[in-house]
Amino acid sequence: METAAGGRSGRSPQGVVEGSRPSPSPPSPPSPPSPPSPPENDVERRRRRAQFLRDLTEARELRDRVQPRRAKAARLRHALRMRTFRW
């Protein structure tokens, strides 16, 4: 943003006055090393992964219900990709 005198104003492109930000806090001292955690149980990892995938699927279905136009466009794009891919 230019002023009438041709110089720059005191505002950044986002509209925040430069120099008005609080100074960054000093870095915290390093914490003592934590004891090594036991190796993750494979069953627990798979259980959490399955839960994550269920949540992801549920969120995708909710988005498709809430935004049917976007869901239709995504279905059409997927169909086009599948049609152009030759086995």
ChimeraX commands (.cxc) that place a marker at each C-alpha (Angstrom):
marker #1 position 0.00,0.00,0.00 radius 0.5
marker #1 position 1.54,3.28,-1.08 radius 0.5
marker #1 position 0.99,6.61,0.67 radius 0.5
marker #1 position 0.57,9.93,-1.11 radius 0.5
marker #1 position 4.29,10.63,-0.60 radius 0.5
marker #1 position 5.16,7.45,-2.44 radius 0.5
marker #1 position 6.42,5.51,0.59 radius 0.5
marker #1 position 5.09,2.40,2.20 radius 0.5
marker #1 position 2.48,2.66,4.91 radius 0.5
marker #1 position 2.90,0.95,8.27 radius 0.5
marker #1 position 0.49,-1.85,7.39 radius 0.5
marker #1 position 1.34,-5.29,6.12 radius 0.5
marker #1 position -0.63,-6.83,3.23 radius 0.5
marker #1 position -2.96,-8.56,5.71 radius 0.5
marker #1 position -3.93,-5.22,7.25 radius 0.5
marker #1 position -2.04,-5.76,10.49 radius 0.5
marker #1 position 0.06,-2.85,11.70 radius 0.5
marker #1 position 3.69,-3.89,11.61 radius 0.5
marker #1 position 5.39,-4.02,14.95 radius 0.5
marker #1 position 2.14,-4.65,16.82 radius 0.5
marker #1 position 2.77,-8.35,17.28 radius 0.5
marker #1 position 3.86,-9.44,20.75 radius 0.5
marker #1 position 7.45,-10.52,21.01 radius 0.5
marker #1 position 7.95,-14.27,20.81 radius 0.5
marker #1 position 8.28,-16.00,24.15 radius 0.5
marker #1 position 11.75,-17.22,25.05 radius 0.5
marker #1 position 12.31,-20.87,24.23 radius 0.5
marker #1 position 11.48,-23.20,27.08 radius 0.5
marker #1 position 14.33,-25.21,28.54 radius 0.5
marker #1 position 14.58,-28.71,27.12 radius 0.5
marker #1 position 12.57,-31.23,29.09 radius 0.5
marker #1 position 14.34,-34.22,30.54 radius 0.5
marker #1 position 14.23,-37.21,28.22 radius 0.5
marker #1 position 11.14,-39.28,28.79 radius 0.5
marker #1 position 11.58,-42.97,29.48 radius 0.5
marker #1 position 11.30,-44.99,26.29 radius 0.5
marker #1 position 7.78,-46.24,25.77 radius 0.5
marker #1 position 7.32,-49.97,25.33 radius 0.5
marker #1 position 6.89,-51.13,21.73 radius 0.5
marker #1 position 3.34,-50.53,20.62 radius 0.5
marker #1 position 1.13,-53.57,20.71 radius 0.5
marker #1 position 0.23,-54.60,17.17 radius 0.5
marker #1 position -3.33,-55.45,18.19 radius 0.5
marker #1 position -3.80,-52.00,19.75 radius 0.5
marker #1 position -2.38,-50.28,16.67 radius 0.5
marker #1 position -4.73,-52.21,14.38 radius 0.5
marker #1 position -7.70,-51.43,16.64 radius 0.5
marker #1 position -6.93,-47.70,16.54 radius 0.5
marker #1 position -6.41,-47.83,12.77 radius 0.5
marker #1 position -9.75,-49.60,12.25 radius 0.5
marker #1 position -11.48,-46.98,14.41 radius 0.5
marker #1 position -9.83,-44.18,12.42 radius 0.5
marker #1 position -10.92,-45.72,9.11 radius 0.5
marker #1 position -14.50,-46.10,10.41 radius 0.5
marker #1 position -14.52,-42.44,11.46 radius 0.5
marker #1 position -13.09,-41.41,8.10 radius 0.5
marker #1 position -15.77,-43.34,6.23 radius 0.5
marker #1 position -18.48,-41.86,8.43 radius 0.5
marker #1 position -17.17,-38.34,7.81 radius 0.5
marker #1 position -17.06,-38.96,4.05 radius 0.5
marker #1 position -20.65,-40.23,4.06 radius 0.5
marker #1 position -21.78,-37.22,6.09 radius 0.5
marker #1 position -20.05,-34.86,3.65 radius 0.5
marker #1 position -21.72,-36.63,0.73 radius 0.5
marker #1 position -25.13,-36.20,2.36 radius 0.5
marker #1 position -24.54,-32.55,3.20 radius 0.5
marker #1 position -22.96,-31.60,-0.14 radius 0.5
marker #1 position -24.66,-33.75,-2.79 radius 0.5
marker #1 position -23.36,-31.68,-5.70 radius 0.5
marker #1 position -19.75,-32.18,-4.63 radius 0.5
marker #1 position -20.42,-35.88,-4.08 radius 0.5
marker #1 position -21.91,-36.22,-7.55 radius 0.5
marker #1 position -18.94,-34.43,-9.11 radius 0.5
marker #1 position -16.56,-36.70,-7.20 radius 0.5
marker #1 position -18.46,-39.79,-8.39 radius 0.5
marker #1 position -18.30,-38.59,-11.99 radius 0.5
marker #1 position -14.56,-37.85,-11.74 radius 0.5
marker #1 position -13.96,-41.28,-10.26 radius 0.5
marker #1 position -16.01,-42.94,-13.02 radius 0.5
marker #1 position -14.06,-41.01,-15.65 radius 0.5
marker #1 position -10.75,-42.10,-14.12 radius 0.5
marker #1 position -11.90,-45.70,-14.01 radius 0.5
marker #1 position -13.16,-45.55,-17.60 radius 0.5
marker #1 position -9.90,-44.13,-18.93 radius 0.5
marker #1 position -7.77,-46.62,-17.03 radius 0.5
marker #1 position -7.18,-49.69,-19.16 radius 0.5
marker #1 position -6.47,-53.04,-17.54 radius 0.5
marker link #1:1,2 radius 0.2
marker link #1:2,3 radius 0.2
marker link #1:3,4 radius 0.2
marker link #1:4,5 radius 0.2
marker link #1:5,6 radius 0.2
marker link #1:6,7 radius 0.2
marker link #1:7,8 radius 0.2
marker link #1:8,9 radius 0.2
marker link #1:9,10 radius 0.2
marker link #1:10,11 radius 0.2
marker link #1:11,12 radius 0.2
marker link #1:12,13 radius 0.2
marker link #1:13,14 radius 0.2
marker link #1:14,15 radius 0.2
marker link #1:15,16 radius 0.2
marker link #1:16,17 radius 0.2
marker link #1:17,18 radius 0.2
marker link #1:18,19 radius 0.2
marker link #1:19,20 radius 0.2
marker link #1:20,21 radius 0.2
marker link #1:21,22 radius 0.2
marker link #1:22,23 radius 0.2
marker link #1:23,24 radius 0.2
marker link #1:24,25 radius 0.2
marker link #1:25,26 radius 0.2
marker link #1:26,27 radius 0.2
marker link #1:27,28 radius 0.2
marker link #1:28,29 radius 0.2
marker link #1:29,30 radius 0.2
marker link #1:30,31 radius 0.2
marker link #1:31,32 radius 0.2
marker link #1:32,33 radius 0.2
marker link #1:33,34 radius 0.2
marker link #1:34,35 radius 0.2
marker link #1:35,36 radius 0.2
marker link #1:36,37 radius 0.2
marker link #1:37,38 radius 0.2
marker link #1:38,39 radius 0.2
marker link #1:39,40 radius 0.2
marker link #1:40,41 radius 0.2
marker link #1:41,42 radius 0.2
marker link #1:42,43 radius 0.2
marker link #1:43,44 radius 0.2
marker link #1:44,45 radius 0.2
marker link #1:45,46 radius 0.2
marker link #1:46,47 radius 0.2
marker link #1:47,48 radius 0.2
marker link #1:48,49 radius 0.2
marker link #1:49,50 radius 0.2
marker link #1:50,51 radius 0.2
marker link #1:51,52 radius 0.2
marker link #1:52,53 radius 0.2
marker link #1:53,54 radius 0.2
marker link #1:54,55 radius 0.2
marker link #1:55,56 radius 0.2
marker link #1:56,57 radius 0.2
marker link #1:57,58 radius 0.2
marker link #1:58,59 radius 0.2
marker link #1:59,60 radius 0.2
marker link #1:60,61 radius 0.2
marker link #1:61,62 radius 0.2
marker link #1:62,63 radius 0.2
marker link #1:63,64 radius 0.2
marker link #1:64,65 radius 0.2
marker link #1:65,66 radius 0.2
marker link #1:66,67 radius 0.2
marker link #1:67,68 radius 0.2
marker link #1:68,69 radius 0.2
marker link #1:69,70 radius 0.2
marker link #1:70,71 radius 0.2
marker link #1:71,72 radius 0.2
marker link #1:72,73 radius 0.2
marker link #1:73,74 radius 0.2
marker link #1:74,75 radius 0.2
marker link #1:75,76 radius 0.2
marker link #1:76,77 radius 0.2
marker link #1:77,78 radius 0.2
marker link #1:78,79 radius 0.2
marker link #1:79,80 radius 0.2
marker link #1:80,81 radius 0.2
marker link #1:81,82 radius 0.2
marker link #1:82,83 radius 0.2
marker link #1:83,84 radius 0.2
marker link #1:84,85 radius 0.2
marker link #1:85,86 radius 0.2
marker link #1:86,87 radius 0.2
view
